[in-house]
Amino acid sequence: MTQITITTFDWVPDLPRGYVRDIRLRWALEEAGLQYAVQSTPFKDRGDEHYRHQPFGQVPWLTHGETSIFESGADLLYVAETSGKLMPADPKGRTEVITWLFAGLNSVEMAVLPFTIFKFSDDEVQTRGRQALDGFLAARLSHMEYYLTDREWLAGAFSIADIVMADVLRLADRFEALDDLPNCRAYVKRAISRPAFKKAFQDQLDHFAAAD
């Protein structure tokens, strides 16, 4: 079987280390028990080959033989379907996981990202737009807090949906957005306590540190 390859940046600044989205693929592949390789693309000089695989100049992308897939959600679906793990085979269970995968990417991550951009840039000016974005995030997180009451994972067993949602929520938690949301914080703690996450996280840190 052809080995799966993750392509990520050769280097990133200190702030995003541990949060670059190749961690989602590393984590999923570790959970699935699939062999994989990691290769680098330049952070500072994104050439034609990069944009051929990832039209927006981002990372990661996944290659497997002649197949090349960008966007972390699509990559995770591919890992689940290739491995037969991290997503149920029955139609109802599969649909539930896919639904929550998209919820993590669309309903929650789209609220978390503007908040974190302000935080990363140390911009605390409370404009009307900023207040609206903060309210949007608070509403989305409150819905997650309610849903996670008495639930270990989003859709039954641990799945690719949890990889995305936990990764999104731990970024919010980095900037204390989960301080008053015990269910969300407990969910993130459960997820990042898994051995596969710990290995993926350390491997990402080591990858970028090697380029310093």
C-alpha positions as a Markdown table, in Angstrom:
| # | Residue | x | y | z |
|---|---|---|---|---|
| 1 | Met | 0.0 | 0.0 | 0.0 |
| 2 | Thr | 1.3 | 3.4 | -0.9 |
| 3 | Gln | 2.3 | 5.5 | 2.1 |
| 4 | Ile | 0.3 | 8.6 | 2.9 |
| 5 | Thr | 2.3 | 11.8 | 3.1 |
| 6 | Ile | 1.4 | 15.0 | 5.0 |
| 7 | Thr | 2.9 | 18.2 | 3.6 |
| 8 | Thr | 3.3 | 21.1 | 6.1 |
| 9 | Phe | 5.4 | 24.2 | 6.4 |
| 10 | Asp | 9.1 | 23.8 | 7.0 |
| 11 | Trp | 8.9 | 26.5 | 9.7 |
| 12 | Val | 6.4 | 28.8 | 11.4 |
| 13 | Pro | 6.8 | 31.5 | 14.1 |
| 14 | Asp | 6.5 | 30.5 | 17.7 |
| 15 | Leu | 2.9 | 31.6 | 18.3 |
| 16 | Pro | 1.1 | 29.1 | 16.0 |
| 17 | Arg | 3.3 | 26.1 | 16.9 |
| 18 | Gly | 1.2 | 23.3 | 18.2 |
| 19 | Tyr | -1.8 | 24.7 | 16.4 |
| 20 | Val | -0.9 | 24.4 | 12.7 |
| 21 | Arg | -3.6 | 22.2 | 11.1 |
| 22 | Asp | -1.3 | 19.4 | 10.0 |
| 23 | Ile | -1.8 | 18.3 | 13.6 |
| 24 | Arg | -5.3 | 17.2 | 12.7 |
| 25 | Leu | -3.9 | 14.8 | 10.1 |
| 26 | Arg | -1.1 | 13.6 | 12.3 |
| 27 | Trp | -3.6 | 12.9 | 15.1 |
| 28 | Ala | -6.0 | 11.1 | 12.8 |
| 29 | Leu | -3.3 | 8.9 | 11.3 |
| 30 | Glu | -1.9 | 8.0 | 14.7 |
| 31 | Glu | -5.4 | 7.1 | 15.9 |
| 32 | Ala | -6.0 | 5.0 | 12.8 |
| 33 | Gly | -2.7 | 3.3 | 13.0 |
| 34 | Leu | -1.6 | 4.1 | 9.5 |
| 35 | Gln | 2.0 | 4.6 | 8.5 |
| 36 | Tyr | 2.7 | 8.1 | 7.1 |
| 37 | Ala | 5.5 | 10.5 | 6.2 |
| 38 | Val | 5.8 | 14.2 | 6.7 |
| 39 | Gln | 7.4 | 16.5 | 4.2 |
| 40 | Ser | 8.0 | 20.2 | 4.1 |
| 41 | Thr | 7.1 | 23.1 | 1.9 |
| 42 | Pro | 8.7 | 26.6 | 2.3 |
| 43 | Phe | 6.8 | 29.0 | 4.6 |
| 44 | Lys | 8.4 | 32.1 | 3.2 |
| 45 | Asp | 8.6 | 31.2 | -0.5 |
| 46 | Arg | 5.4 | 29.5 | -1.6 |
| 47 | Gly | 5.9 | 28.6 | -5.2 |
| 48 | Asp | 3.8 | 27.1 | -8.0 |
| 49 | Glu | 4.1 | 23.5 | -6.7 |
| 50 | His | 2.6 | 24.6 | -3.4 |
| 51 | Tyr | -0.4 | 26.4 | -5.1 |
| 52 | Arg | -0.9 | 23.4 | -7.4 |
| 53 | His | -1.7 | 21.3 | -4.3 |
| 54 | Gln | -3.2 | 24.0 | -2.1 |
| 55 | Pro | -4.7 | 26.9 | -4.1 |
| 56 | Phe | -4.8 | 29.2 | -1.1 |
| 57 | Gly | -1.1 | 28.7 | -0.1 |
| 58 | Gln | -2.0 | 27.1 | 3.2 |
| 59 | Val | -1.2 | 23.7 | 4.8 |
| 60 | Pro | -1.6 | 20.9 | 5.1 |
| 61 | Trp | -2.4 | 18.8 | 2.2 |
| 62 | Leu | -2.4 | 15.0 | 1.9 |
| 63 | Thr | -1.0 | 12.9 | -0.9 |
| 64 | His | -1.6 | 9.2 | -1.4 |
| 65 | Gly | -0.3 | 7.8 | -4.6 |
| 66 | Glu | -1.8 | 9.9 | -7.3 |
| 67 | Thr | -4.4 | 11.4 | -4.9 |
| 68 | Ser | -3.8 | 14.9 | -3.5 |
| 69 | Ile | -6.3 | 16.4 | -1.1 |
| 70 | Phe | -6.3 | 19.9 | 0.6 |
| 71 | Glu | -8.5 | 21.2 | 3.4 |
| 72 | Ser | -8.1 | 19.4 | 6.7 |
| 73 | Gly | -11.8 | 18.3 | 6.8 |
| 74 | Ala | -11.5 | 16.6 | 3.5 |
| 75 | Asp | -8.2 | 15.0 | 4.5 |
| 76 | Leu | -9.8 | 13.6 | 7.7 |
| 77 | Leu | -12.6 | 12.1 | 5.7 |
| 78 | Tyr | -10.1 | 10.4 | 3.5 |
| 79 | Val | -8.2 | 9.0 | 6.4 |
| 80 | Ala | -11.4 | 7.7 | 8.0 |
| 81 | Glu | -12.6 | 6.1 | 4.7 |
| 82 | Thr | -9.1 | 4.7 | 3.9 |
| 83 | Ser | -8.5 | 3.2 | 7.4 |
| 84 | Gly | -12.1 | 2.1 | 8.2 |
| 85 | Lys | -11.6 | 3.8 | 11.6 |
| 86 | Leu | -12.7 | 7.1 | 13.2 |
| 87 | Met | -16.1 | 6.9 | 11.5 |
| 88 | Pro | -18.8 | 4.3 | 11.7 |
| 89 | Ala | -19.6 | 2.2 | 8.7 |
| 90 | Asp | -23.4 | 2.3 | 9.2 |
| 91 | Pro | -25.2 | 5.1 | 7.3 |
| 92 | Lys | -26.7 | 6.7 | 10.4 |
| 93 | Gly | -23.5 | 6.8 | 12.4 |
| 94 | Arg | -21.5 | 7.9 | 9.4 |
| 95 | Thr | -23.9 | 10.8 | 8.7 |
| 96 | Glu | -23.8 | 11.9 | 12.3 |
| 97 | Val | -20.0 | 12.1 | 12.3 |
| 98 | Ile | -19.9 | 14.0 | 9.0 |
| 99 | Thr | -22.6 | 16.4 | 10.3 |
| 100 | Trp | -20.4 | 17.2 | 13.4 |
| 101 | Leu | -17.3 | 17.4 | 11.3 |
| 102 | Phe | -18.9 | 20.2 | 9.3 |
| 103 | Ala | -20.3 | 21.8 | 12.4 |
| 104 | Gly | -16.7 | 22.0 | 13.8 |
| 105 | Leu | -15.4 | 23.5 | 10.6 |
| 106 | Asn | -18.3 | 25.9 | 9.9 |
| 107 | Ser | -20.4 | 26.7 | 12.9 |
| 108 | Val | -17.6 | 26.7 | 15.5 |
| 109 | Glu | -14.3 | 27.3 | 13.8 |
| 110 | Met | -15.7 | 30.3 | 11.9 |
| 111 | Ala | -16.5 | 31.9 | 15.2 |
| 112 | Val | -13.2 | 31.0 | 16.9 |
| 113 | Leu | -10.9 | 32.2 | 14.2 |
| 114 | Pro | -11.7 | 36.0 | 14.2 |
| 115 | Phe | -11.4 | 36.0 | 18.0 |
| 116 | Thr | -8.0 | 34.4 | 17.9 |
| 117 | Ile | -6.8 | 36.7 | 15.1 |
| 118 | Phe | -7.5 | 39.6 | 17.5 |
| 119 | Lys | -5.8 | 37.8 | 20.3 |
| 120 | Phe | -2.7 | 36.9 | 18.3 |
| 121 | Ser | -2.3 | 40.5 | 17.2 |
| 122 | Asp | -2.9 | 41.9 | 20.8 |
| 123 | Asp | -5.8 | 44.0 | 19.5 |
| 124 | Glu | -8.2 | 44.6 | 22.4 |
| 125 | Val | -10.0 | 47.6 | 21.0 |
| 126 | Gln | -13.7 | 47.1 | 21.6 |
| 127 | Thr | -15.2 | 48.3 | 18.4 |
| 128 | Arg | -18.8 | 47.5 | 17.6 |
| 129 | Gly | -17.6 | 44.9 | 15.1 |
| 130 | Arg | -15.3 | 43.3 | 17.7 |
| 131 | Gln | -18.1 | 43.2 | 20.2 |
| 132 | Ala | -20.4 | 41.5 | 17.7 |
| 133 | Leu | -17.8 | 38.9 | 16.9 |
| 134 | Asp | -17.2 | 38.2 | 20.6 |
| 135 | Gly | -21.0 | 37.8 | 21.1 |
| 136 | Phe | -21.1 | 35.5 | 18.1 |
| 137 | Leu | -18.3 | 33.3 | 19.6 |
| 138 | Ala | -20.0 | 33.3 | 23.0 |
| 139 | Ala | -23.3 | 32.1 | 21.5 |
| 140 | Arg | -21.6 | 29.3 | 19.6 |
| 141 | Leu | -19.6 | 28.1 | 22.6 |
| 142 | Ser | -22.7 | 28.2 | 24.8 |
| 143 | His | -24.4 | 25.8 | 22.4 |
| 144 | Met | -21.4 | 23.5 | 22.5 |
| 145 | Glu | -21.4 | 23.7 | 26.3 |
| 146 | Tyr | -25.1 | 22.5 | 26.4 |
| 147 | Tyr | -24.6 | 19.8 | 23.8 |
| 148 | Leu | -21.6 | 18.3 | 25.7 |
| 149 | Thr | -23.6 | 17.9 | 28.9 |
| 150 | Asp | -23.3 | 14.2 | 29.8 |
| 151 | Arg | -21.6 | 13.4 | 26.4 |
| 152 | Glu | -18.1 | 12.0 | 26.2 |
| 153 | Trp | -17.7 | 12.5 | 22.4 |
| 154 | Leu | -19.9 | 14.2 | 19.7 |
| 155 | Ala | -21.3 | 11.2 | 17.9 |
| 156 | Gly | -20.9 | 8.1 | 19.9 |
| 157 | Ala | -17.3 | 6.8 | 19.8 |
| 158 | Phe | -14.3 | 9.1 | 19.3 |
| 159 | Ser | -14.2 | 10.2 | 15.6 |
| 160 | Ile | -12.8 | 12.6 | 13.1 |
| 161 | Ala | -15.5 | 15.0 | 14.2 |
| 162 | Asp | -13.9 | 15.1 | 17.7 |
| 163 | Ile | -10.4 | 15.7 | 16.2 |
| 164 | Val | -11.7 | 18.9 | 14.5 |
| 165 | Met | -13.9 | 20.1 | 17.3 |
| 166 | Ala | -11.3 | 19.5 | 20.0 |
| 167 | Asp | -8.7 | 21.2 | 18.0 |
| 168 | Val | -10.9 | 24.2 | 17.4 |
| 169 | Leu | -11.9 | 24.4 | 21.1 |
| 170 | Arg | -8.4 | 24.1 | 22.4 |
| 171 | Leu | -7.5 | 27.2 | 20.4 |
| 172 | Ala | -10.3 | 29.1 | 22.0 |
| 173 | Asp | -9.2 | 27.7 | 25.4 |
| 174 | Arg | -5.6 | 29.1 | 24.7 |
| 175 | Phe | -7.1 | 32.5 | 25.1 |
| 176 | Glu | -9.3 | 31.7 | 28.1 |
| 177 | Ala | -12.6 | 31.6 | 26.1 |
| 178 | Leu | -13.6 | 28.4 | 27.8 |
| 179 | Asp | -13.0 | 29.5 | 31.4 |
| 180 | Asp | -16.7 | 29.5 | 32.3 |
| 181 | Leu | -17.6 | 26.5 | 30.2 |
| 182 | Pro | -16.7 | 23.3 | 32.2 |
| 183 | Asn | -18.2 | 20.9 | 29.7 |
| 184 | Cys | -16.1 | 22.3 | 26.8 |
| 185 | Arg | -13.0 | 22.3 | 28.9 |
| 186 | Ala | -13.5 | 18.8 | 30.1 |
| 187 | Tyr | -14.1 | 17.7 | 26.5 |
| 188 | Val | -10.9 | 19.3 | 25.3 |
| 189 | Lys | -8.9 | 17.7 | 28.2 |
| 190 | Arg | -10.3 | 14.2 | 27.3 |
| 191 | Ala | -9.3 | 14.7 | 23.7 |
| 192 | Ile | -5.8 | 16.0 | 24.3 |
| 193 | Ser | -5.1 | 13.3 | 26.9 |
| 194 | Arg | -5.2 | 10.7 | 24.2 |
| 195 | Pro | -1.8 | 9.2 | 23.3 |
| 196 | Ala | -2.3 | 9.9 | 19.6 |
| 197 | Phe | -2.8 | 13.6 | 20.2 |
| 198 | Lys | 0.2 | 13.8 | 22.5 |
| 199 | Lys | 2.4 | 12.2 | 19.9 |
| 200 | Ala | 1.0 | 14.4 | 17.1 |
| 201 | Phe | 1.5 | 17.5 | 19.1 |
| 202 | Gln | 5.1 | 16.8 | 20.1 |
| 203 | Asp | 5.9 | 15.7 | 16.5 |
| 204 | Gln | 4.7 | 19.0 | 15.2 |
| 205 | Leu | 6.7 | 21.0 | 17.7 |
| 206 | Asp | 9.8 | 18.9 | 16.9 |
| 207 | His | 9.3 | 19.4 | 13.2 |
| 208 | Phe | 9.3 | 23.2 | 13.4 |
| 209 | Ala | 12.0 | 23.3 | 16.0 |
| 210 | Ala | 14.3 | 21.4 | 13.7 |
| 211 | Ala | 14.3 | 24.3 | 11.3 |
| 212 | Asp | 15.2 | 27.0 | 13.9 |
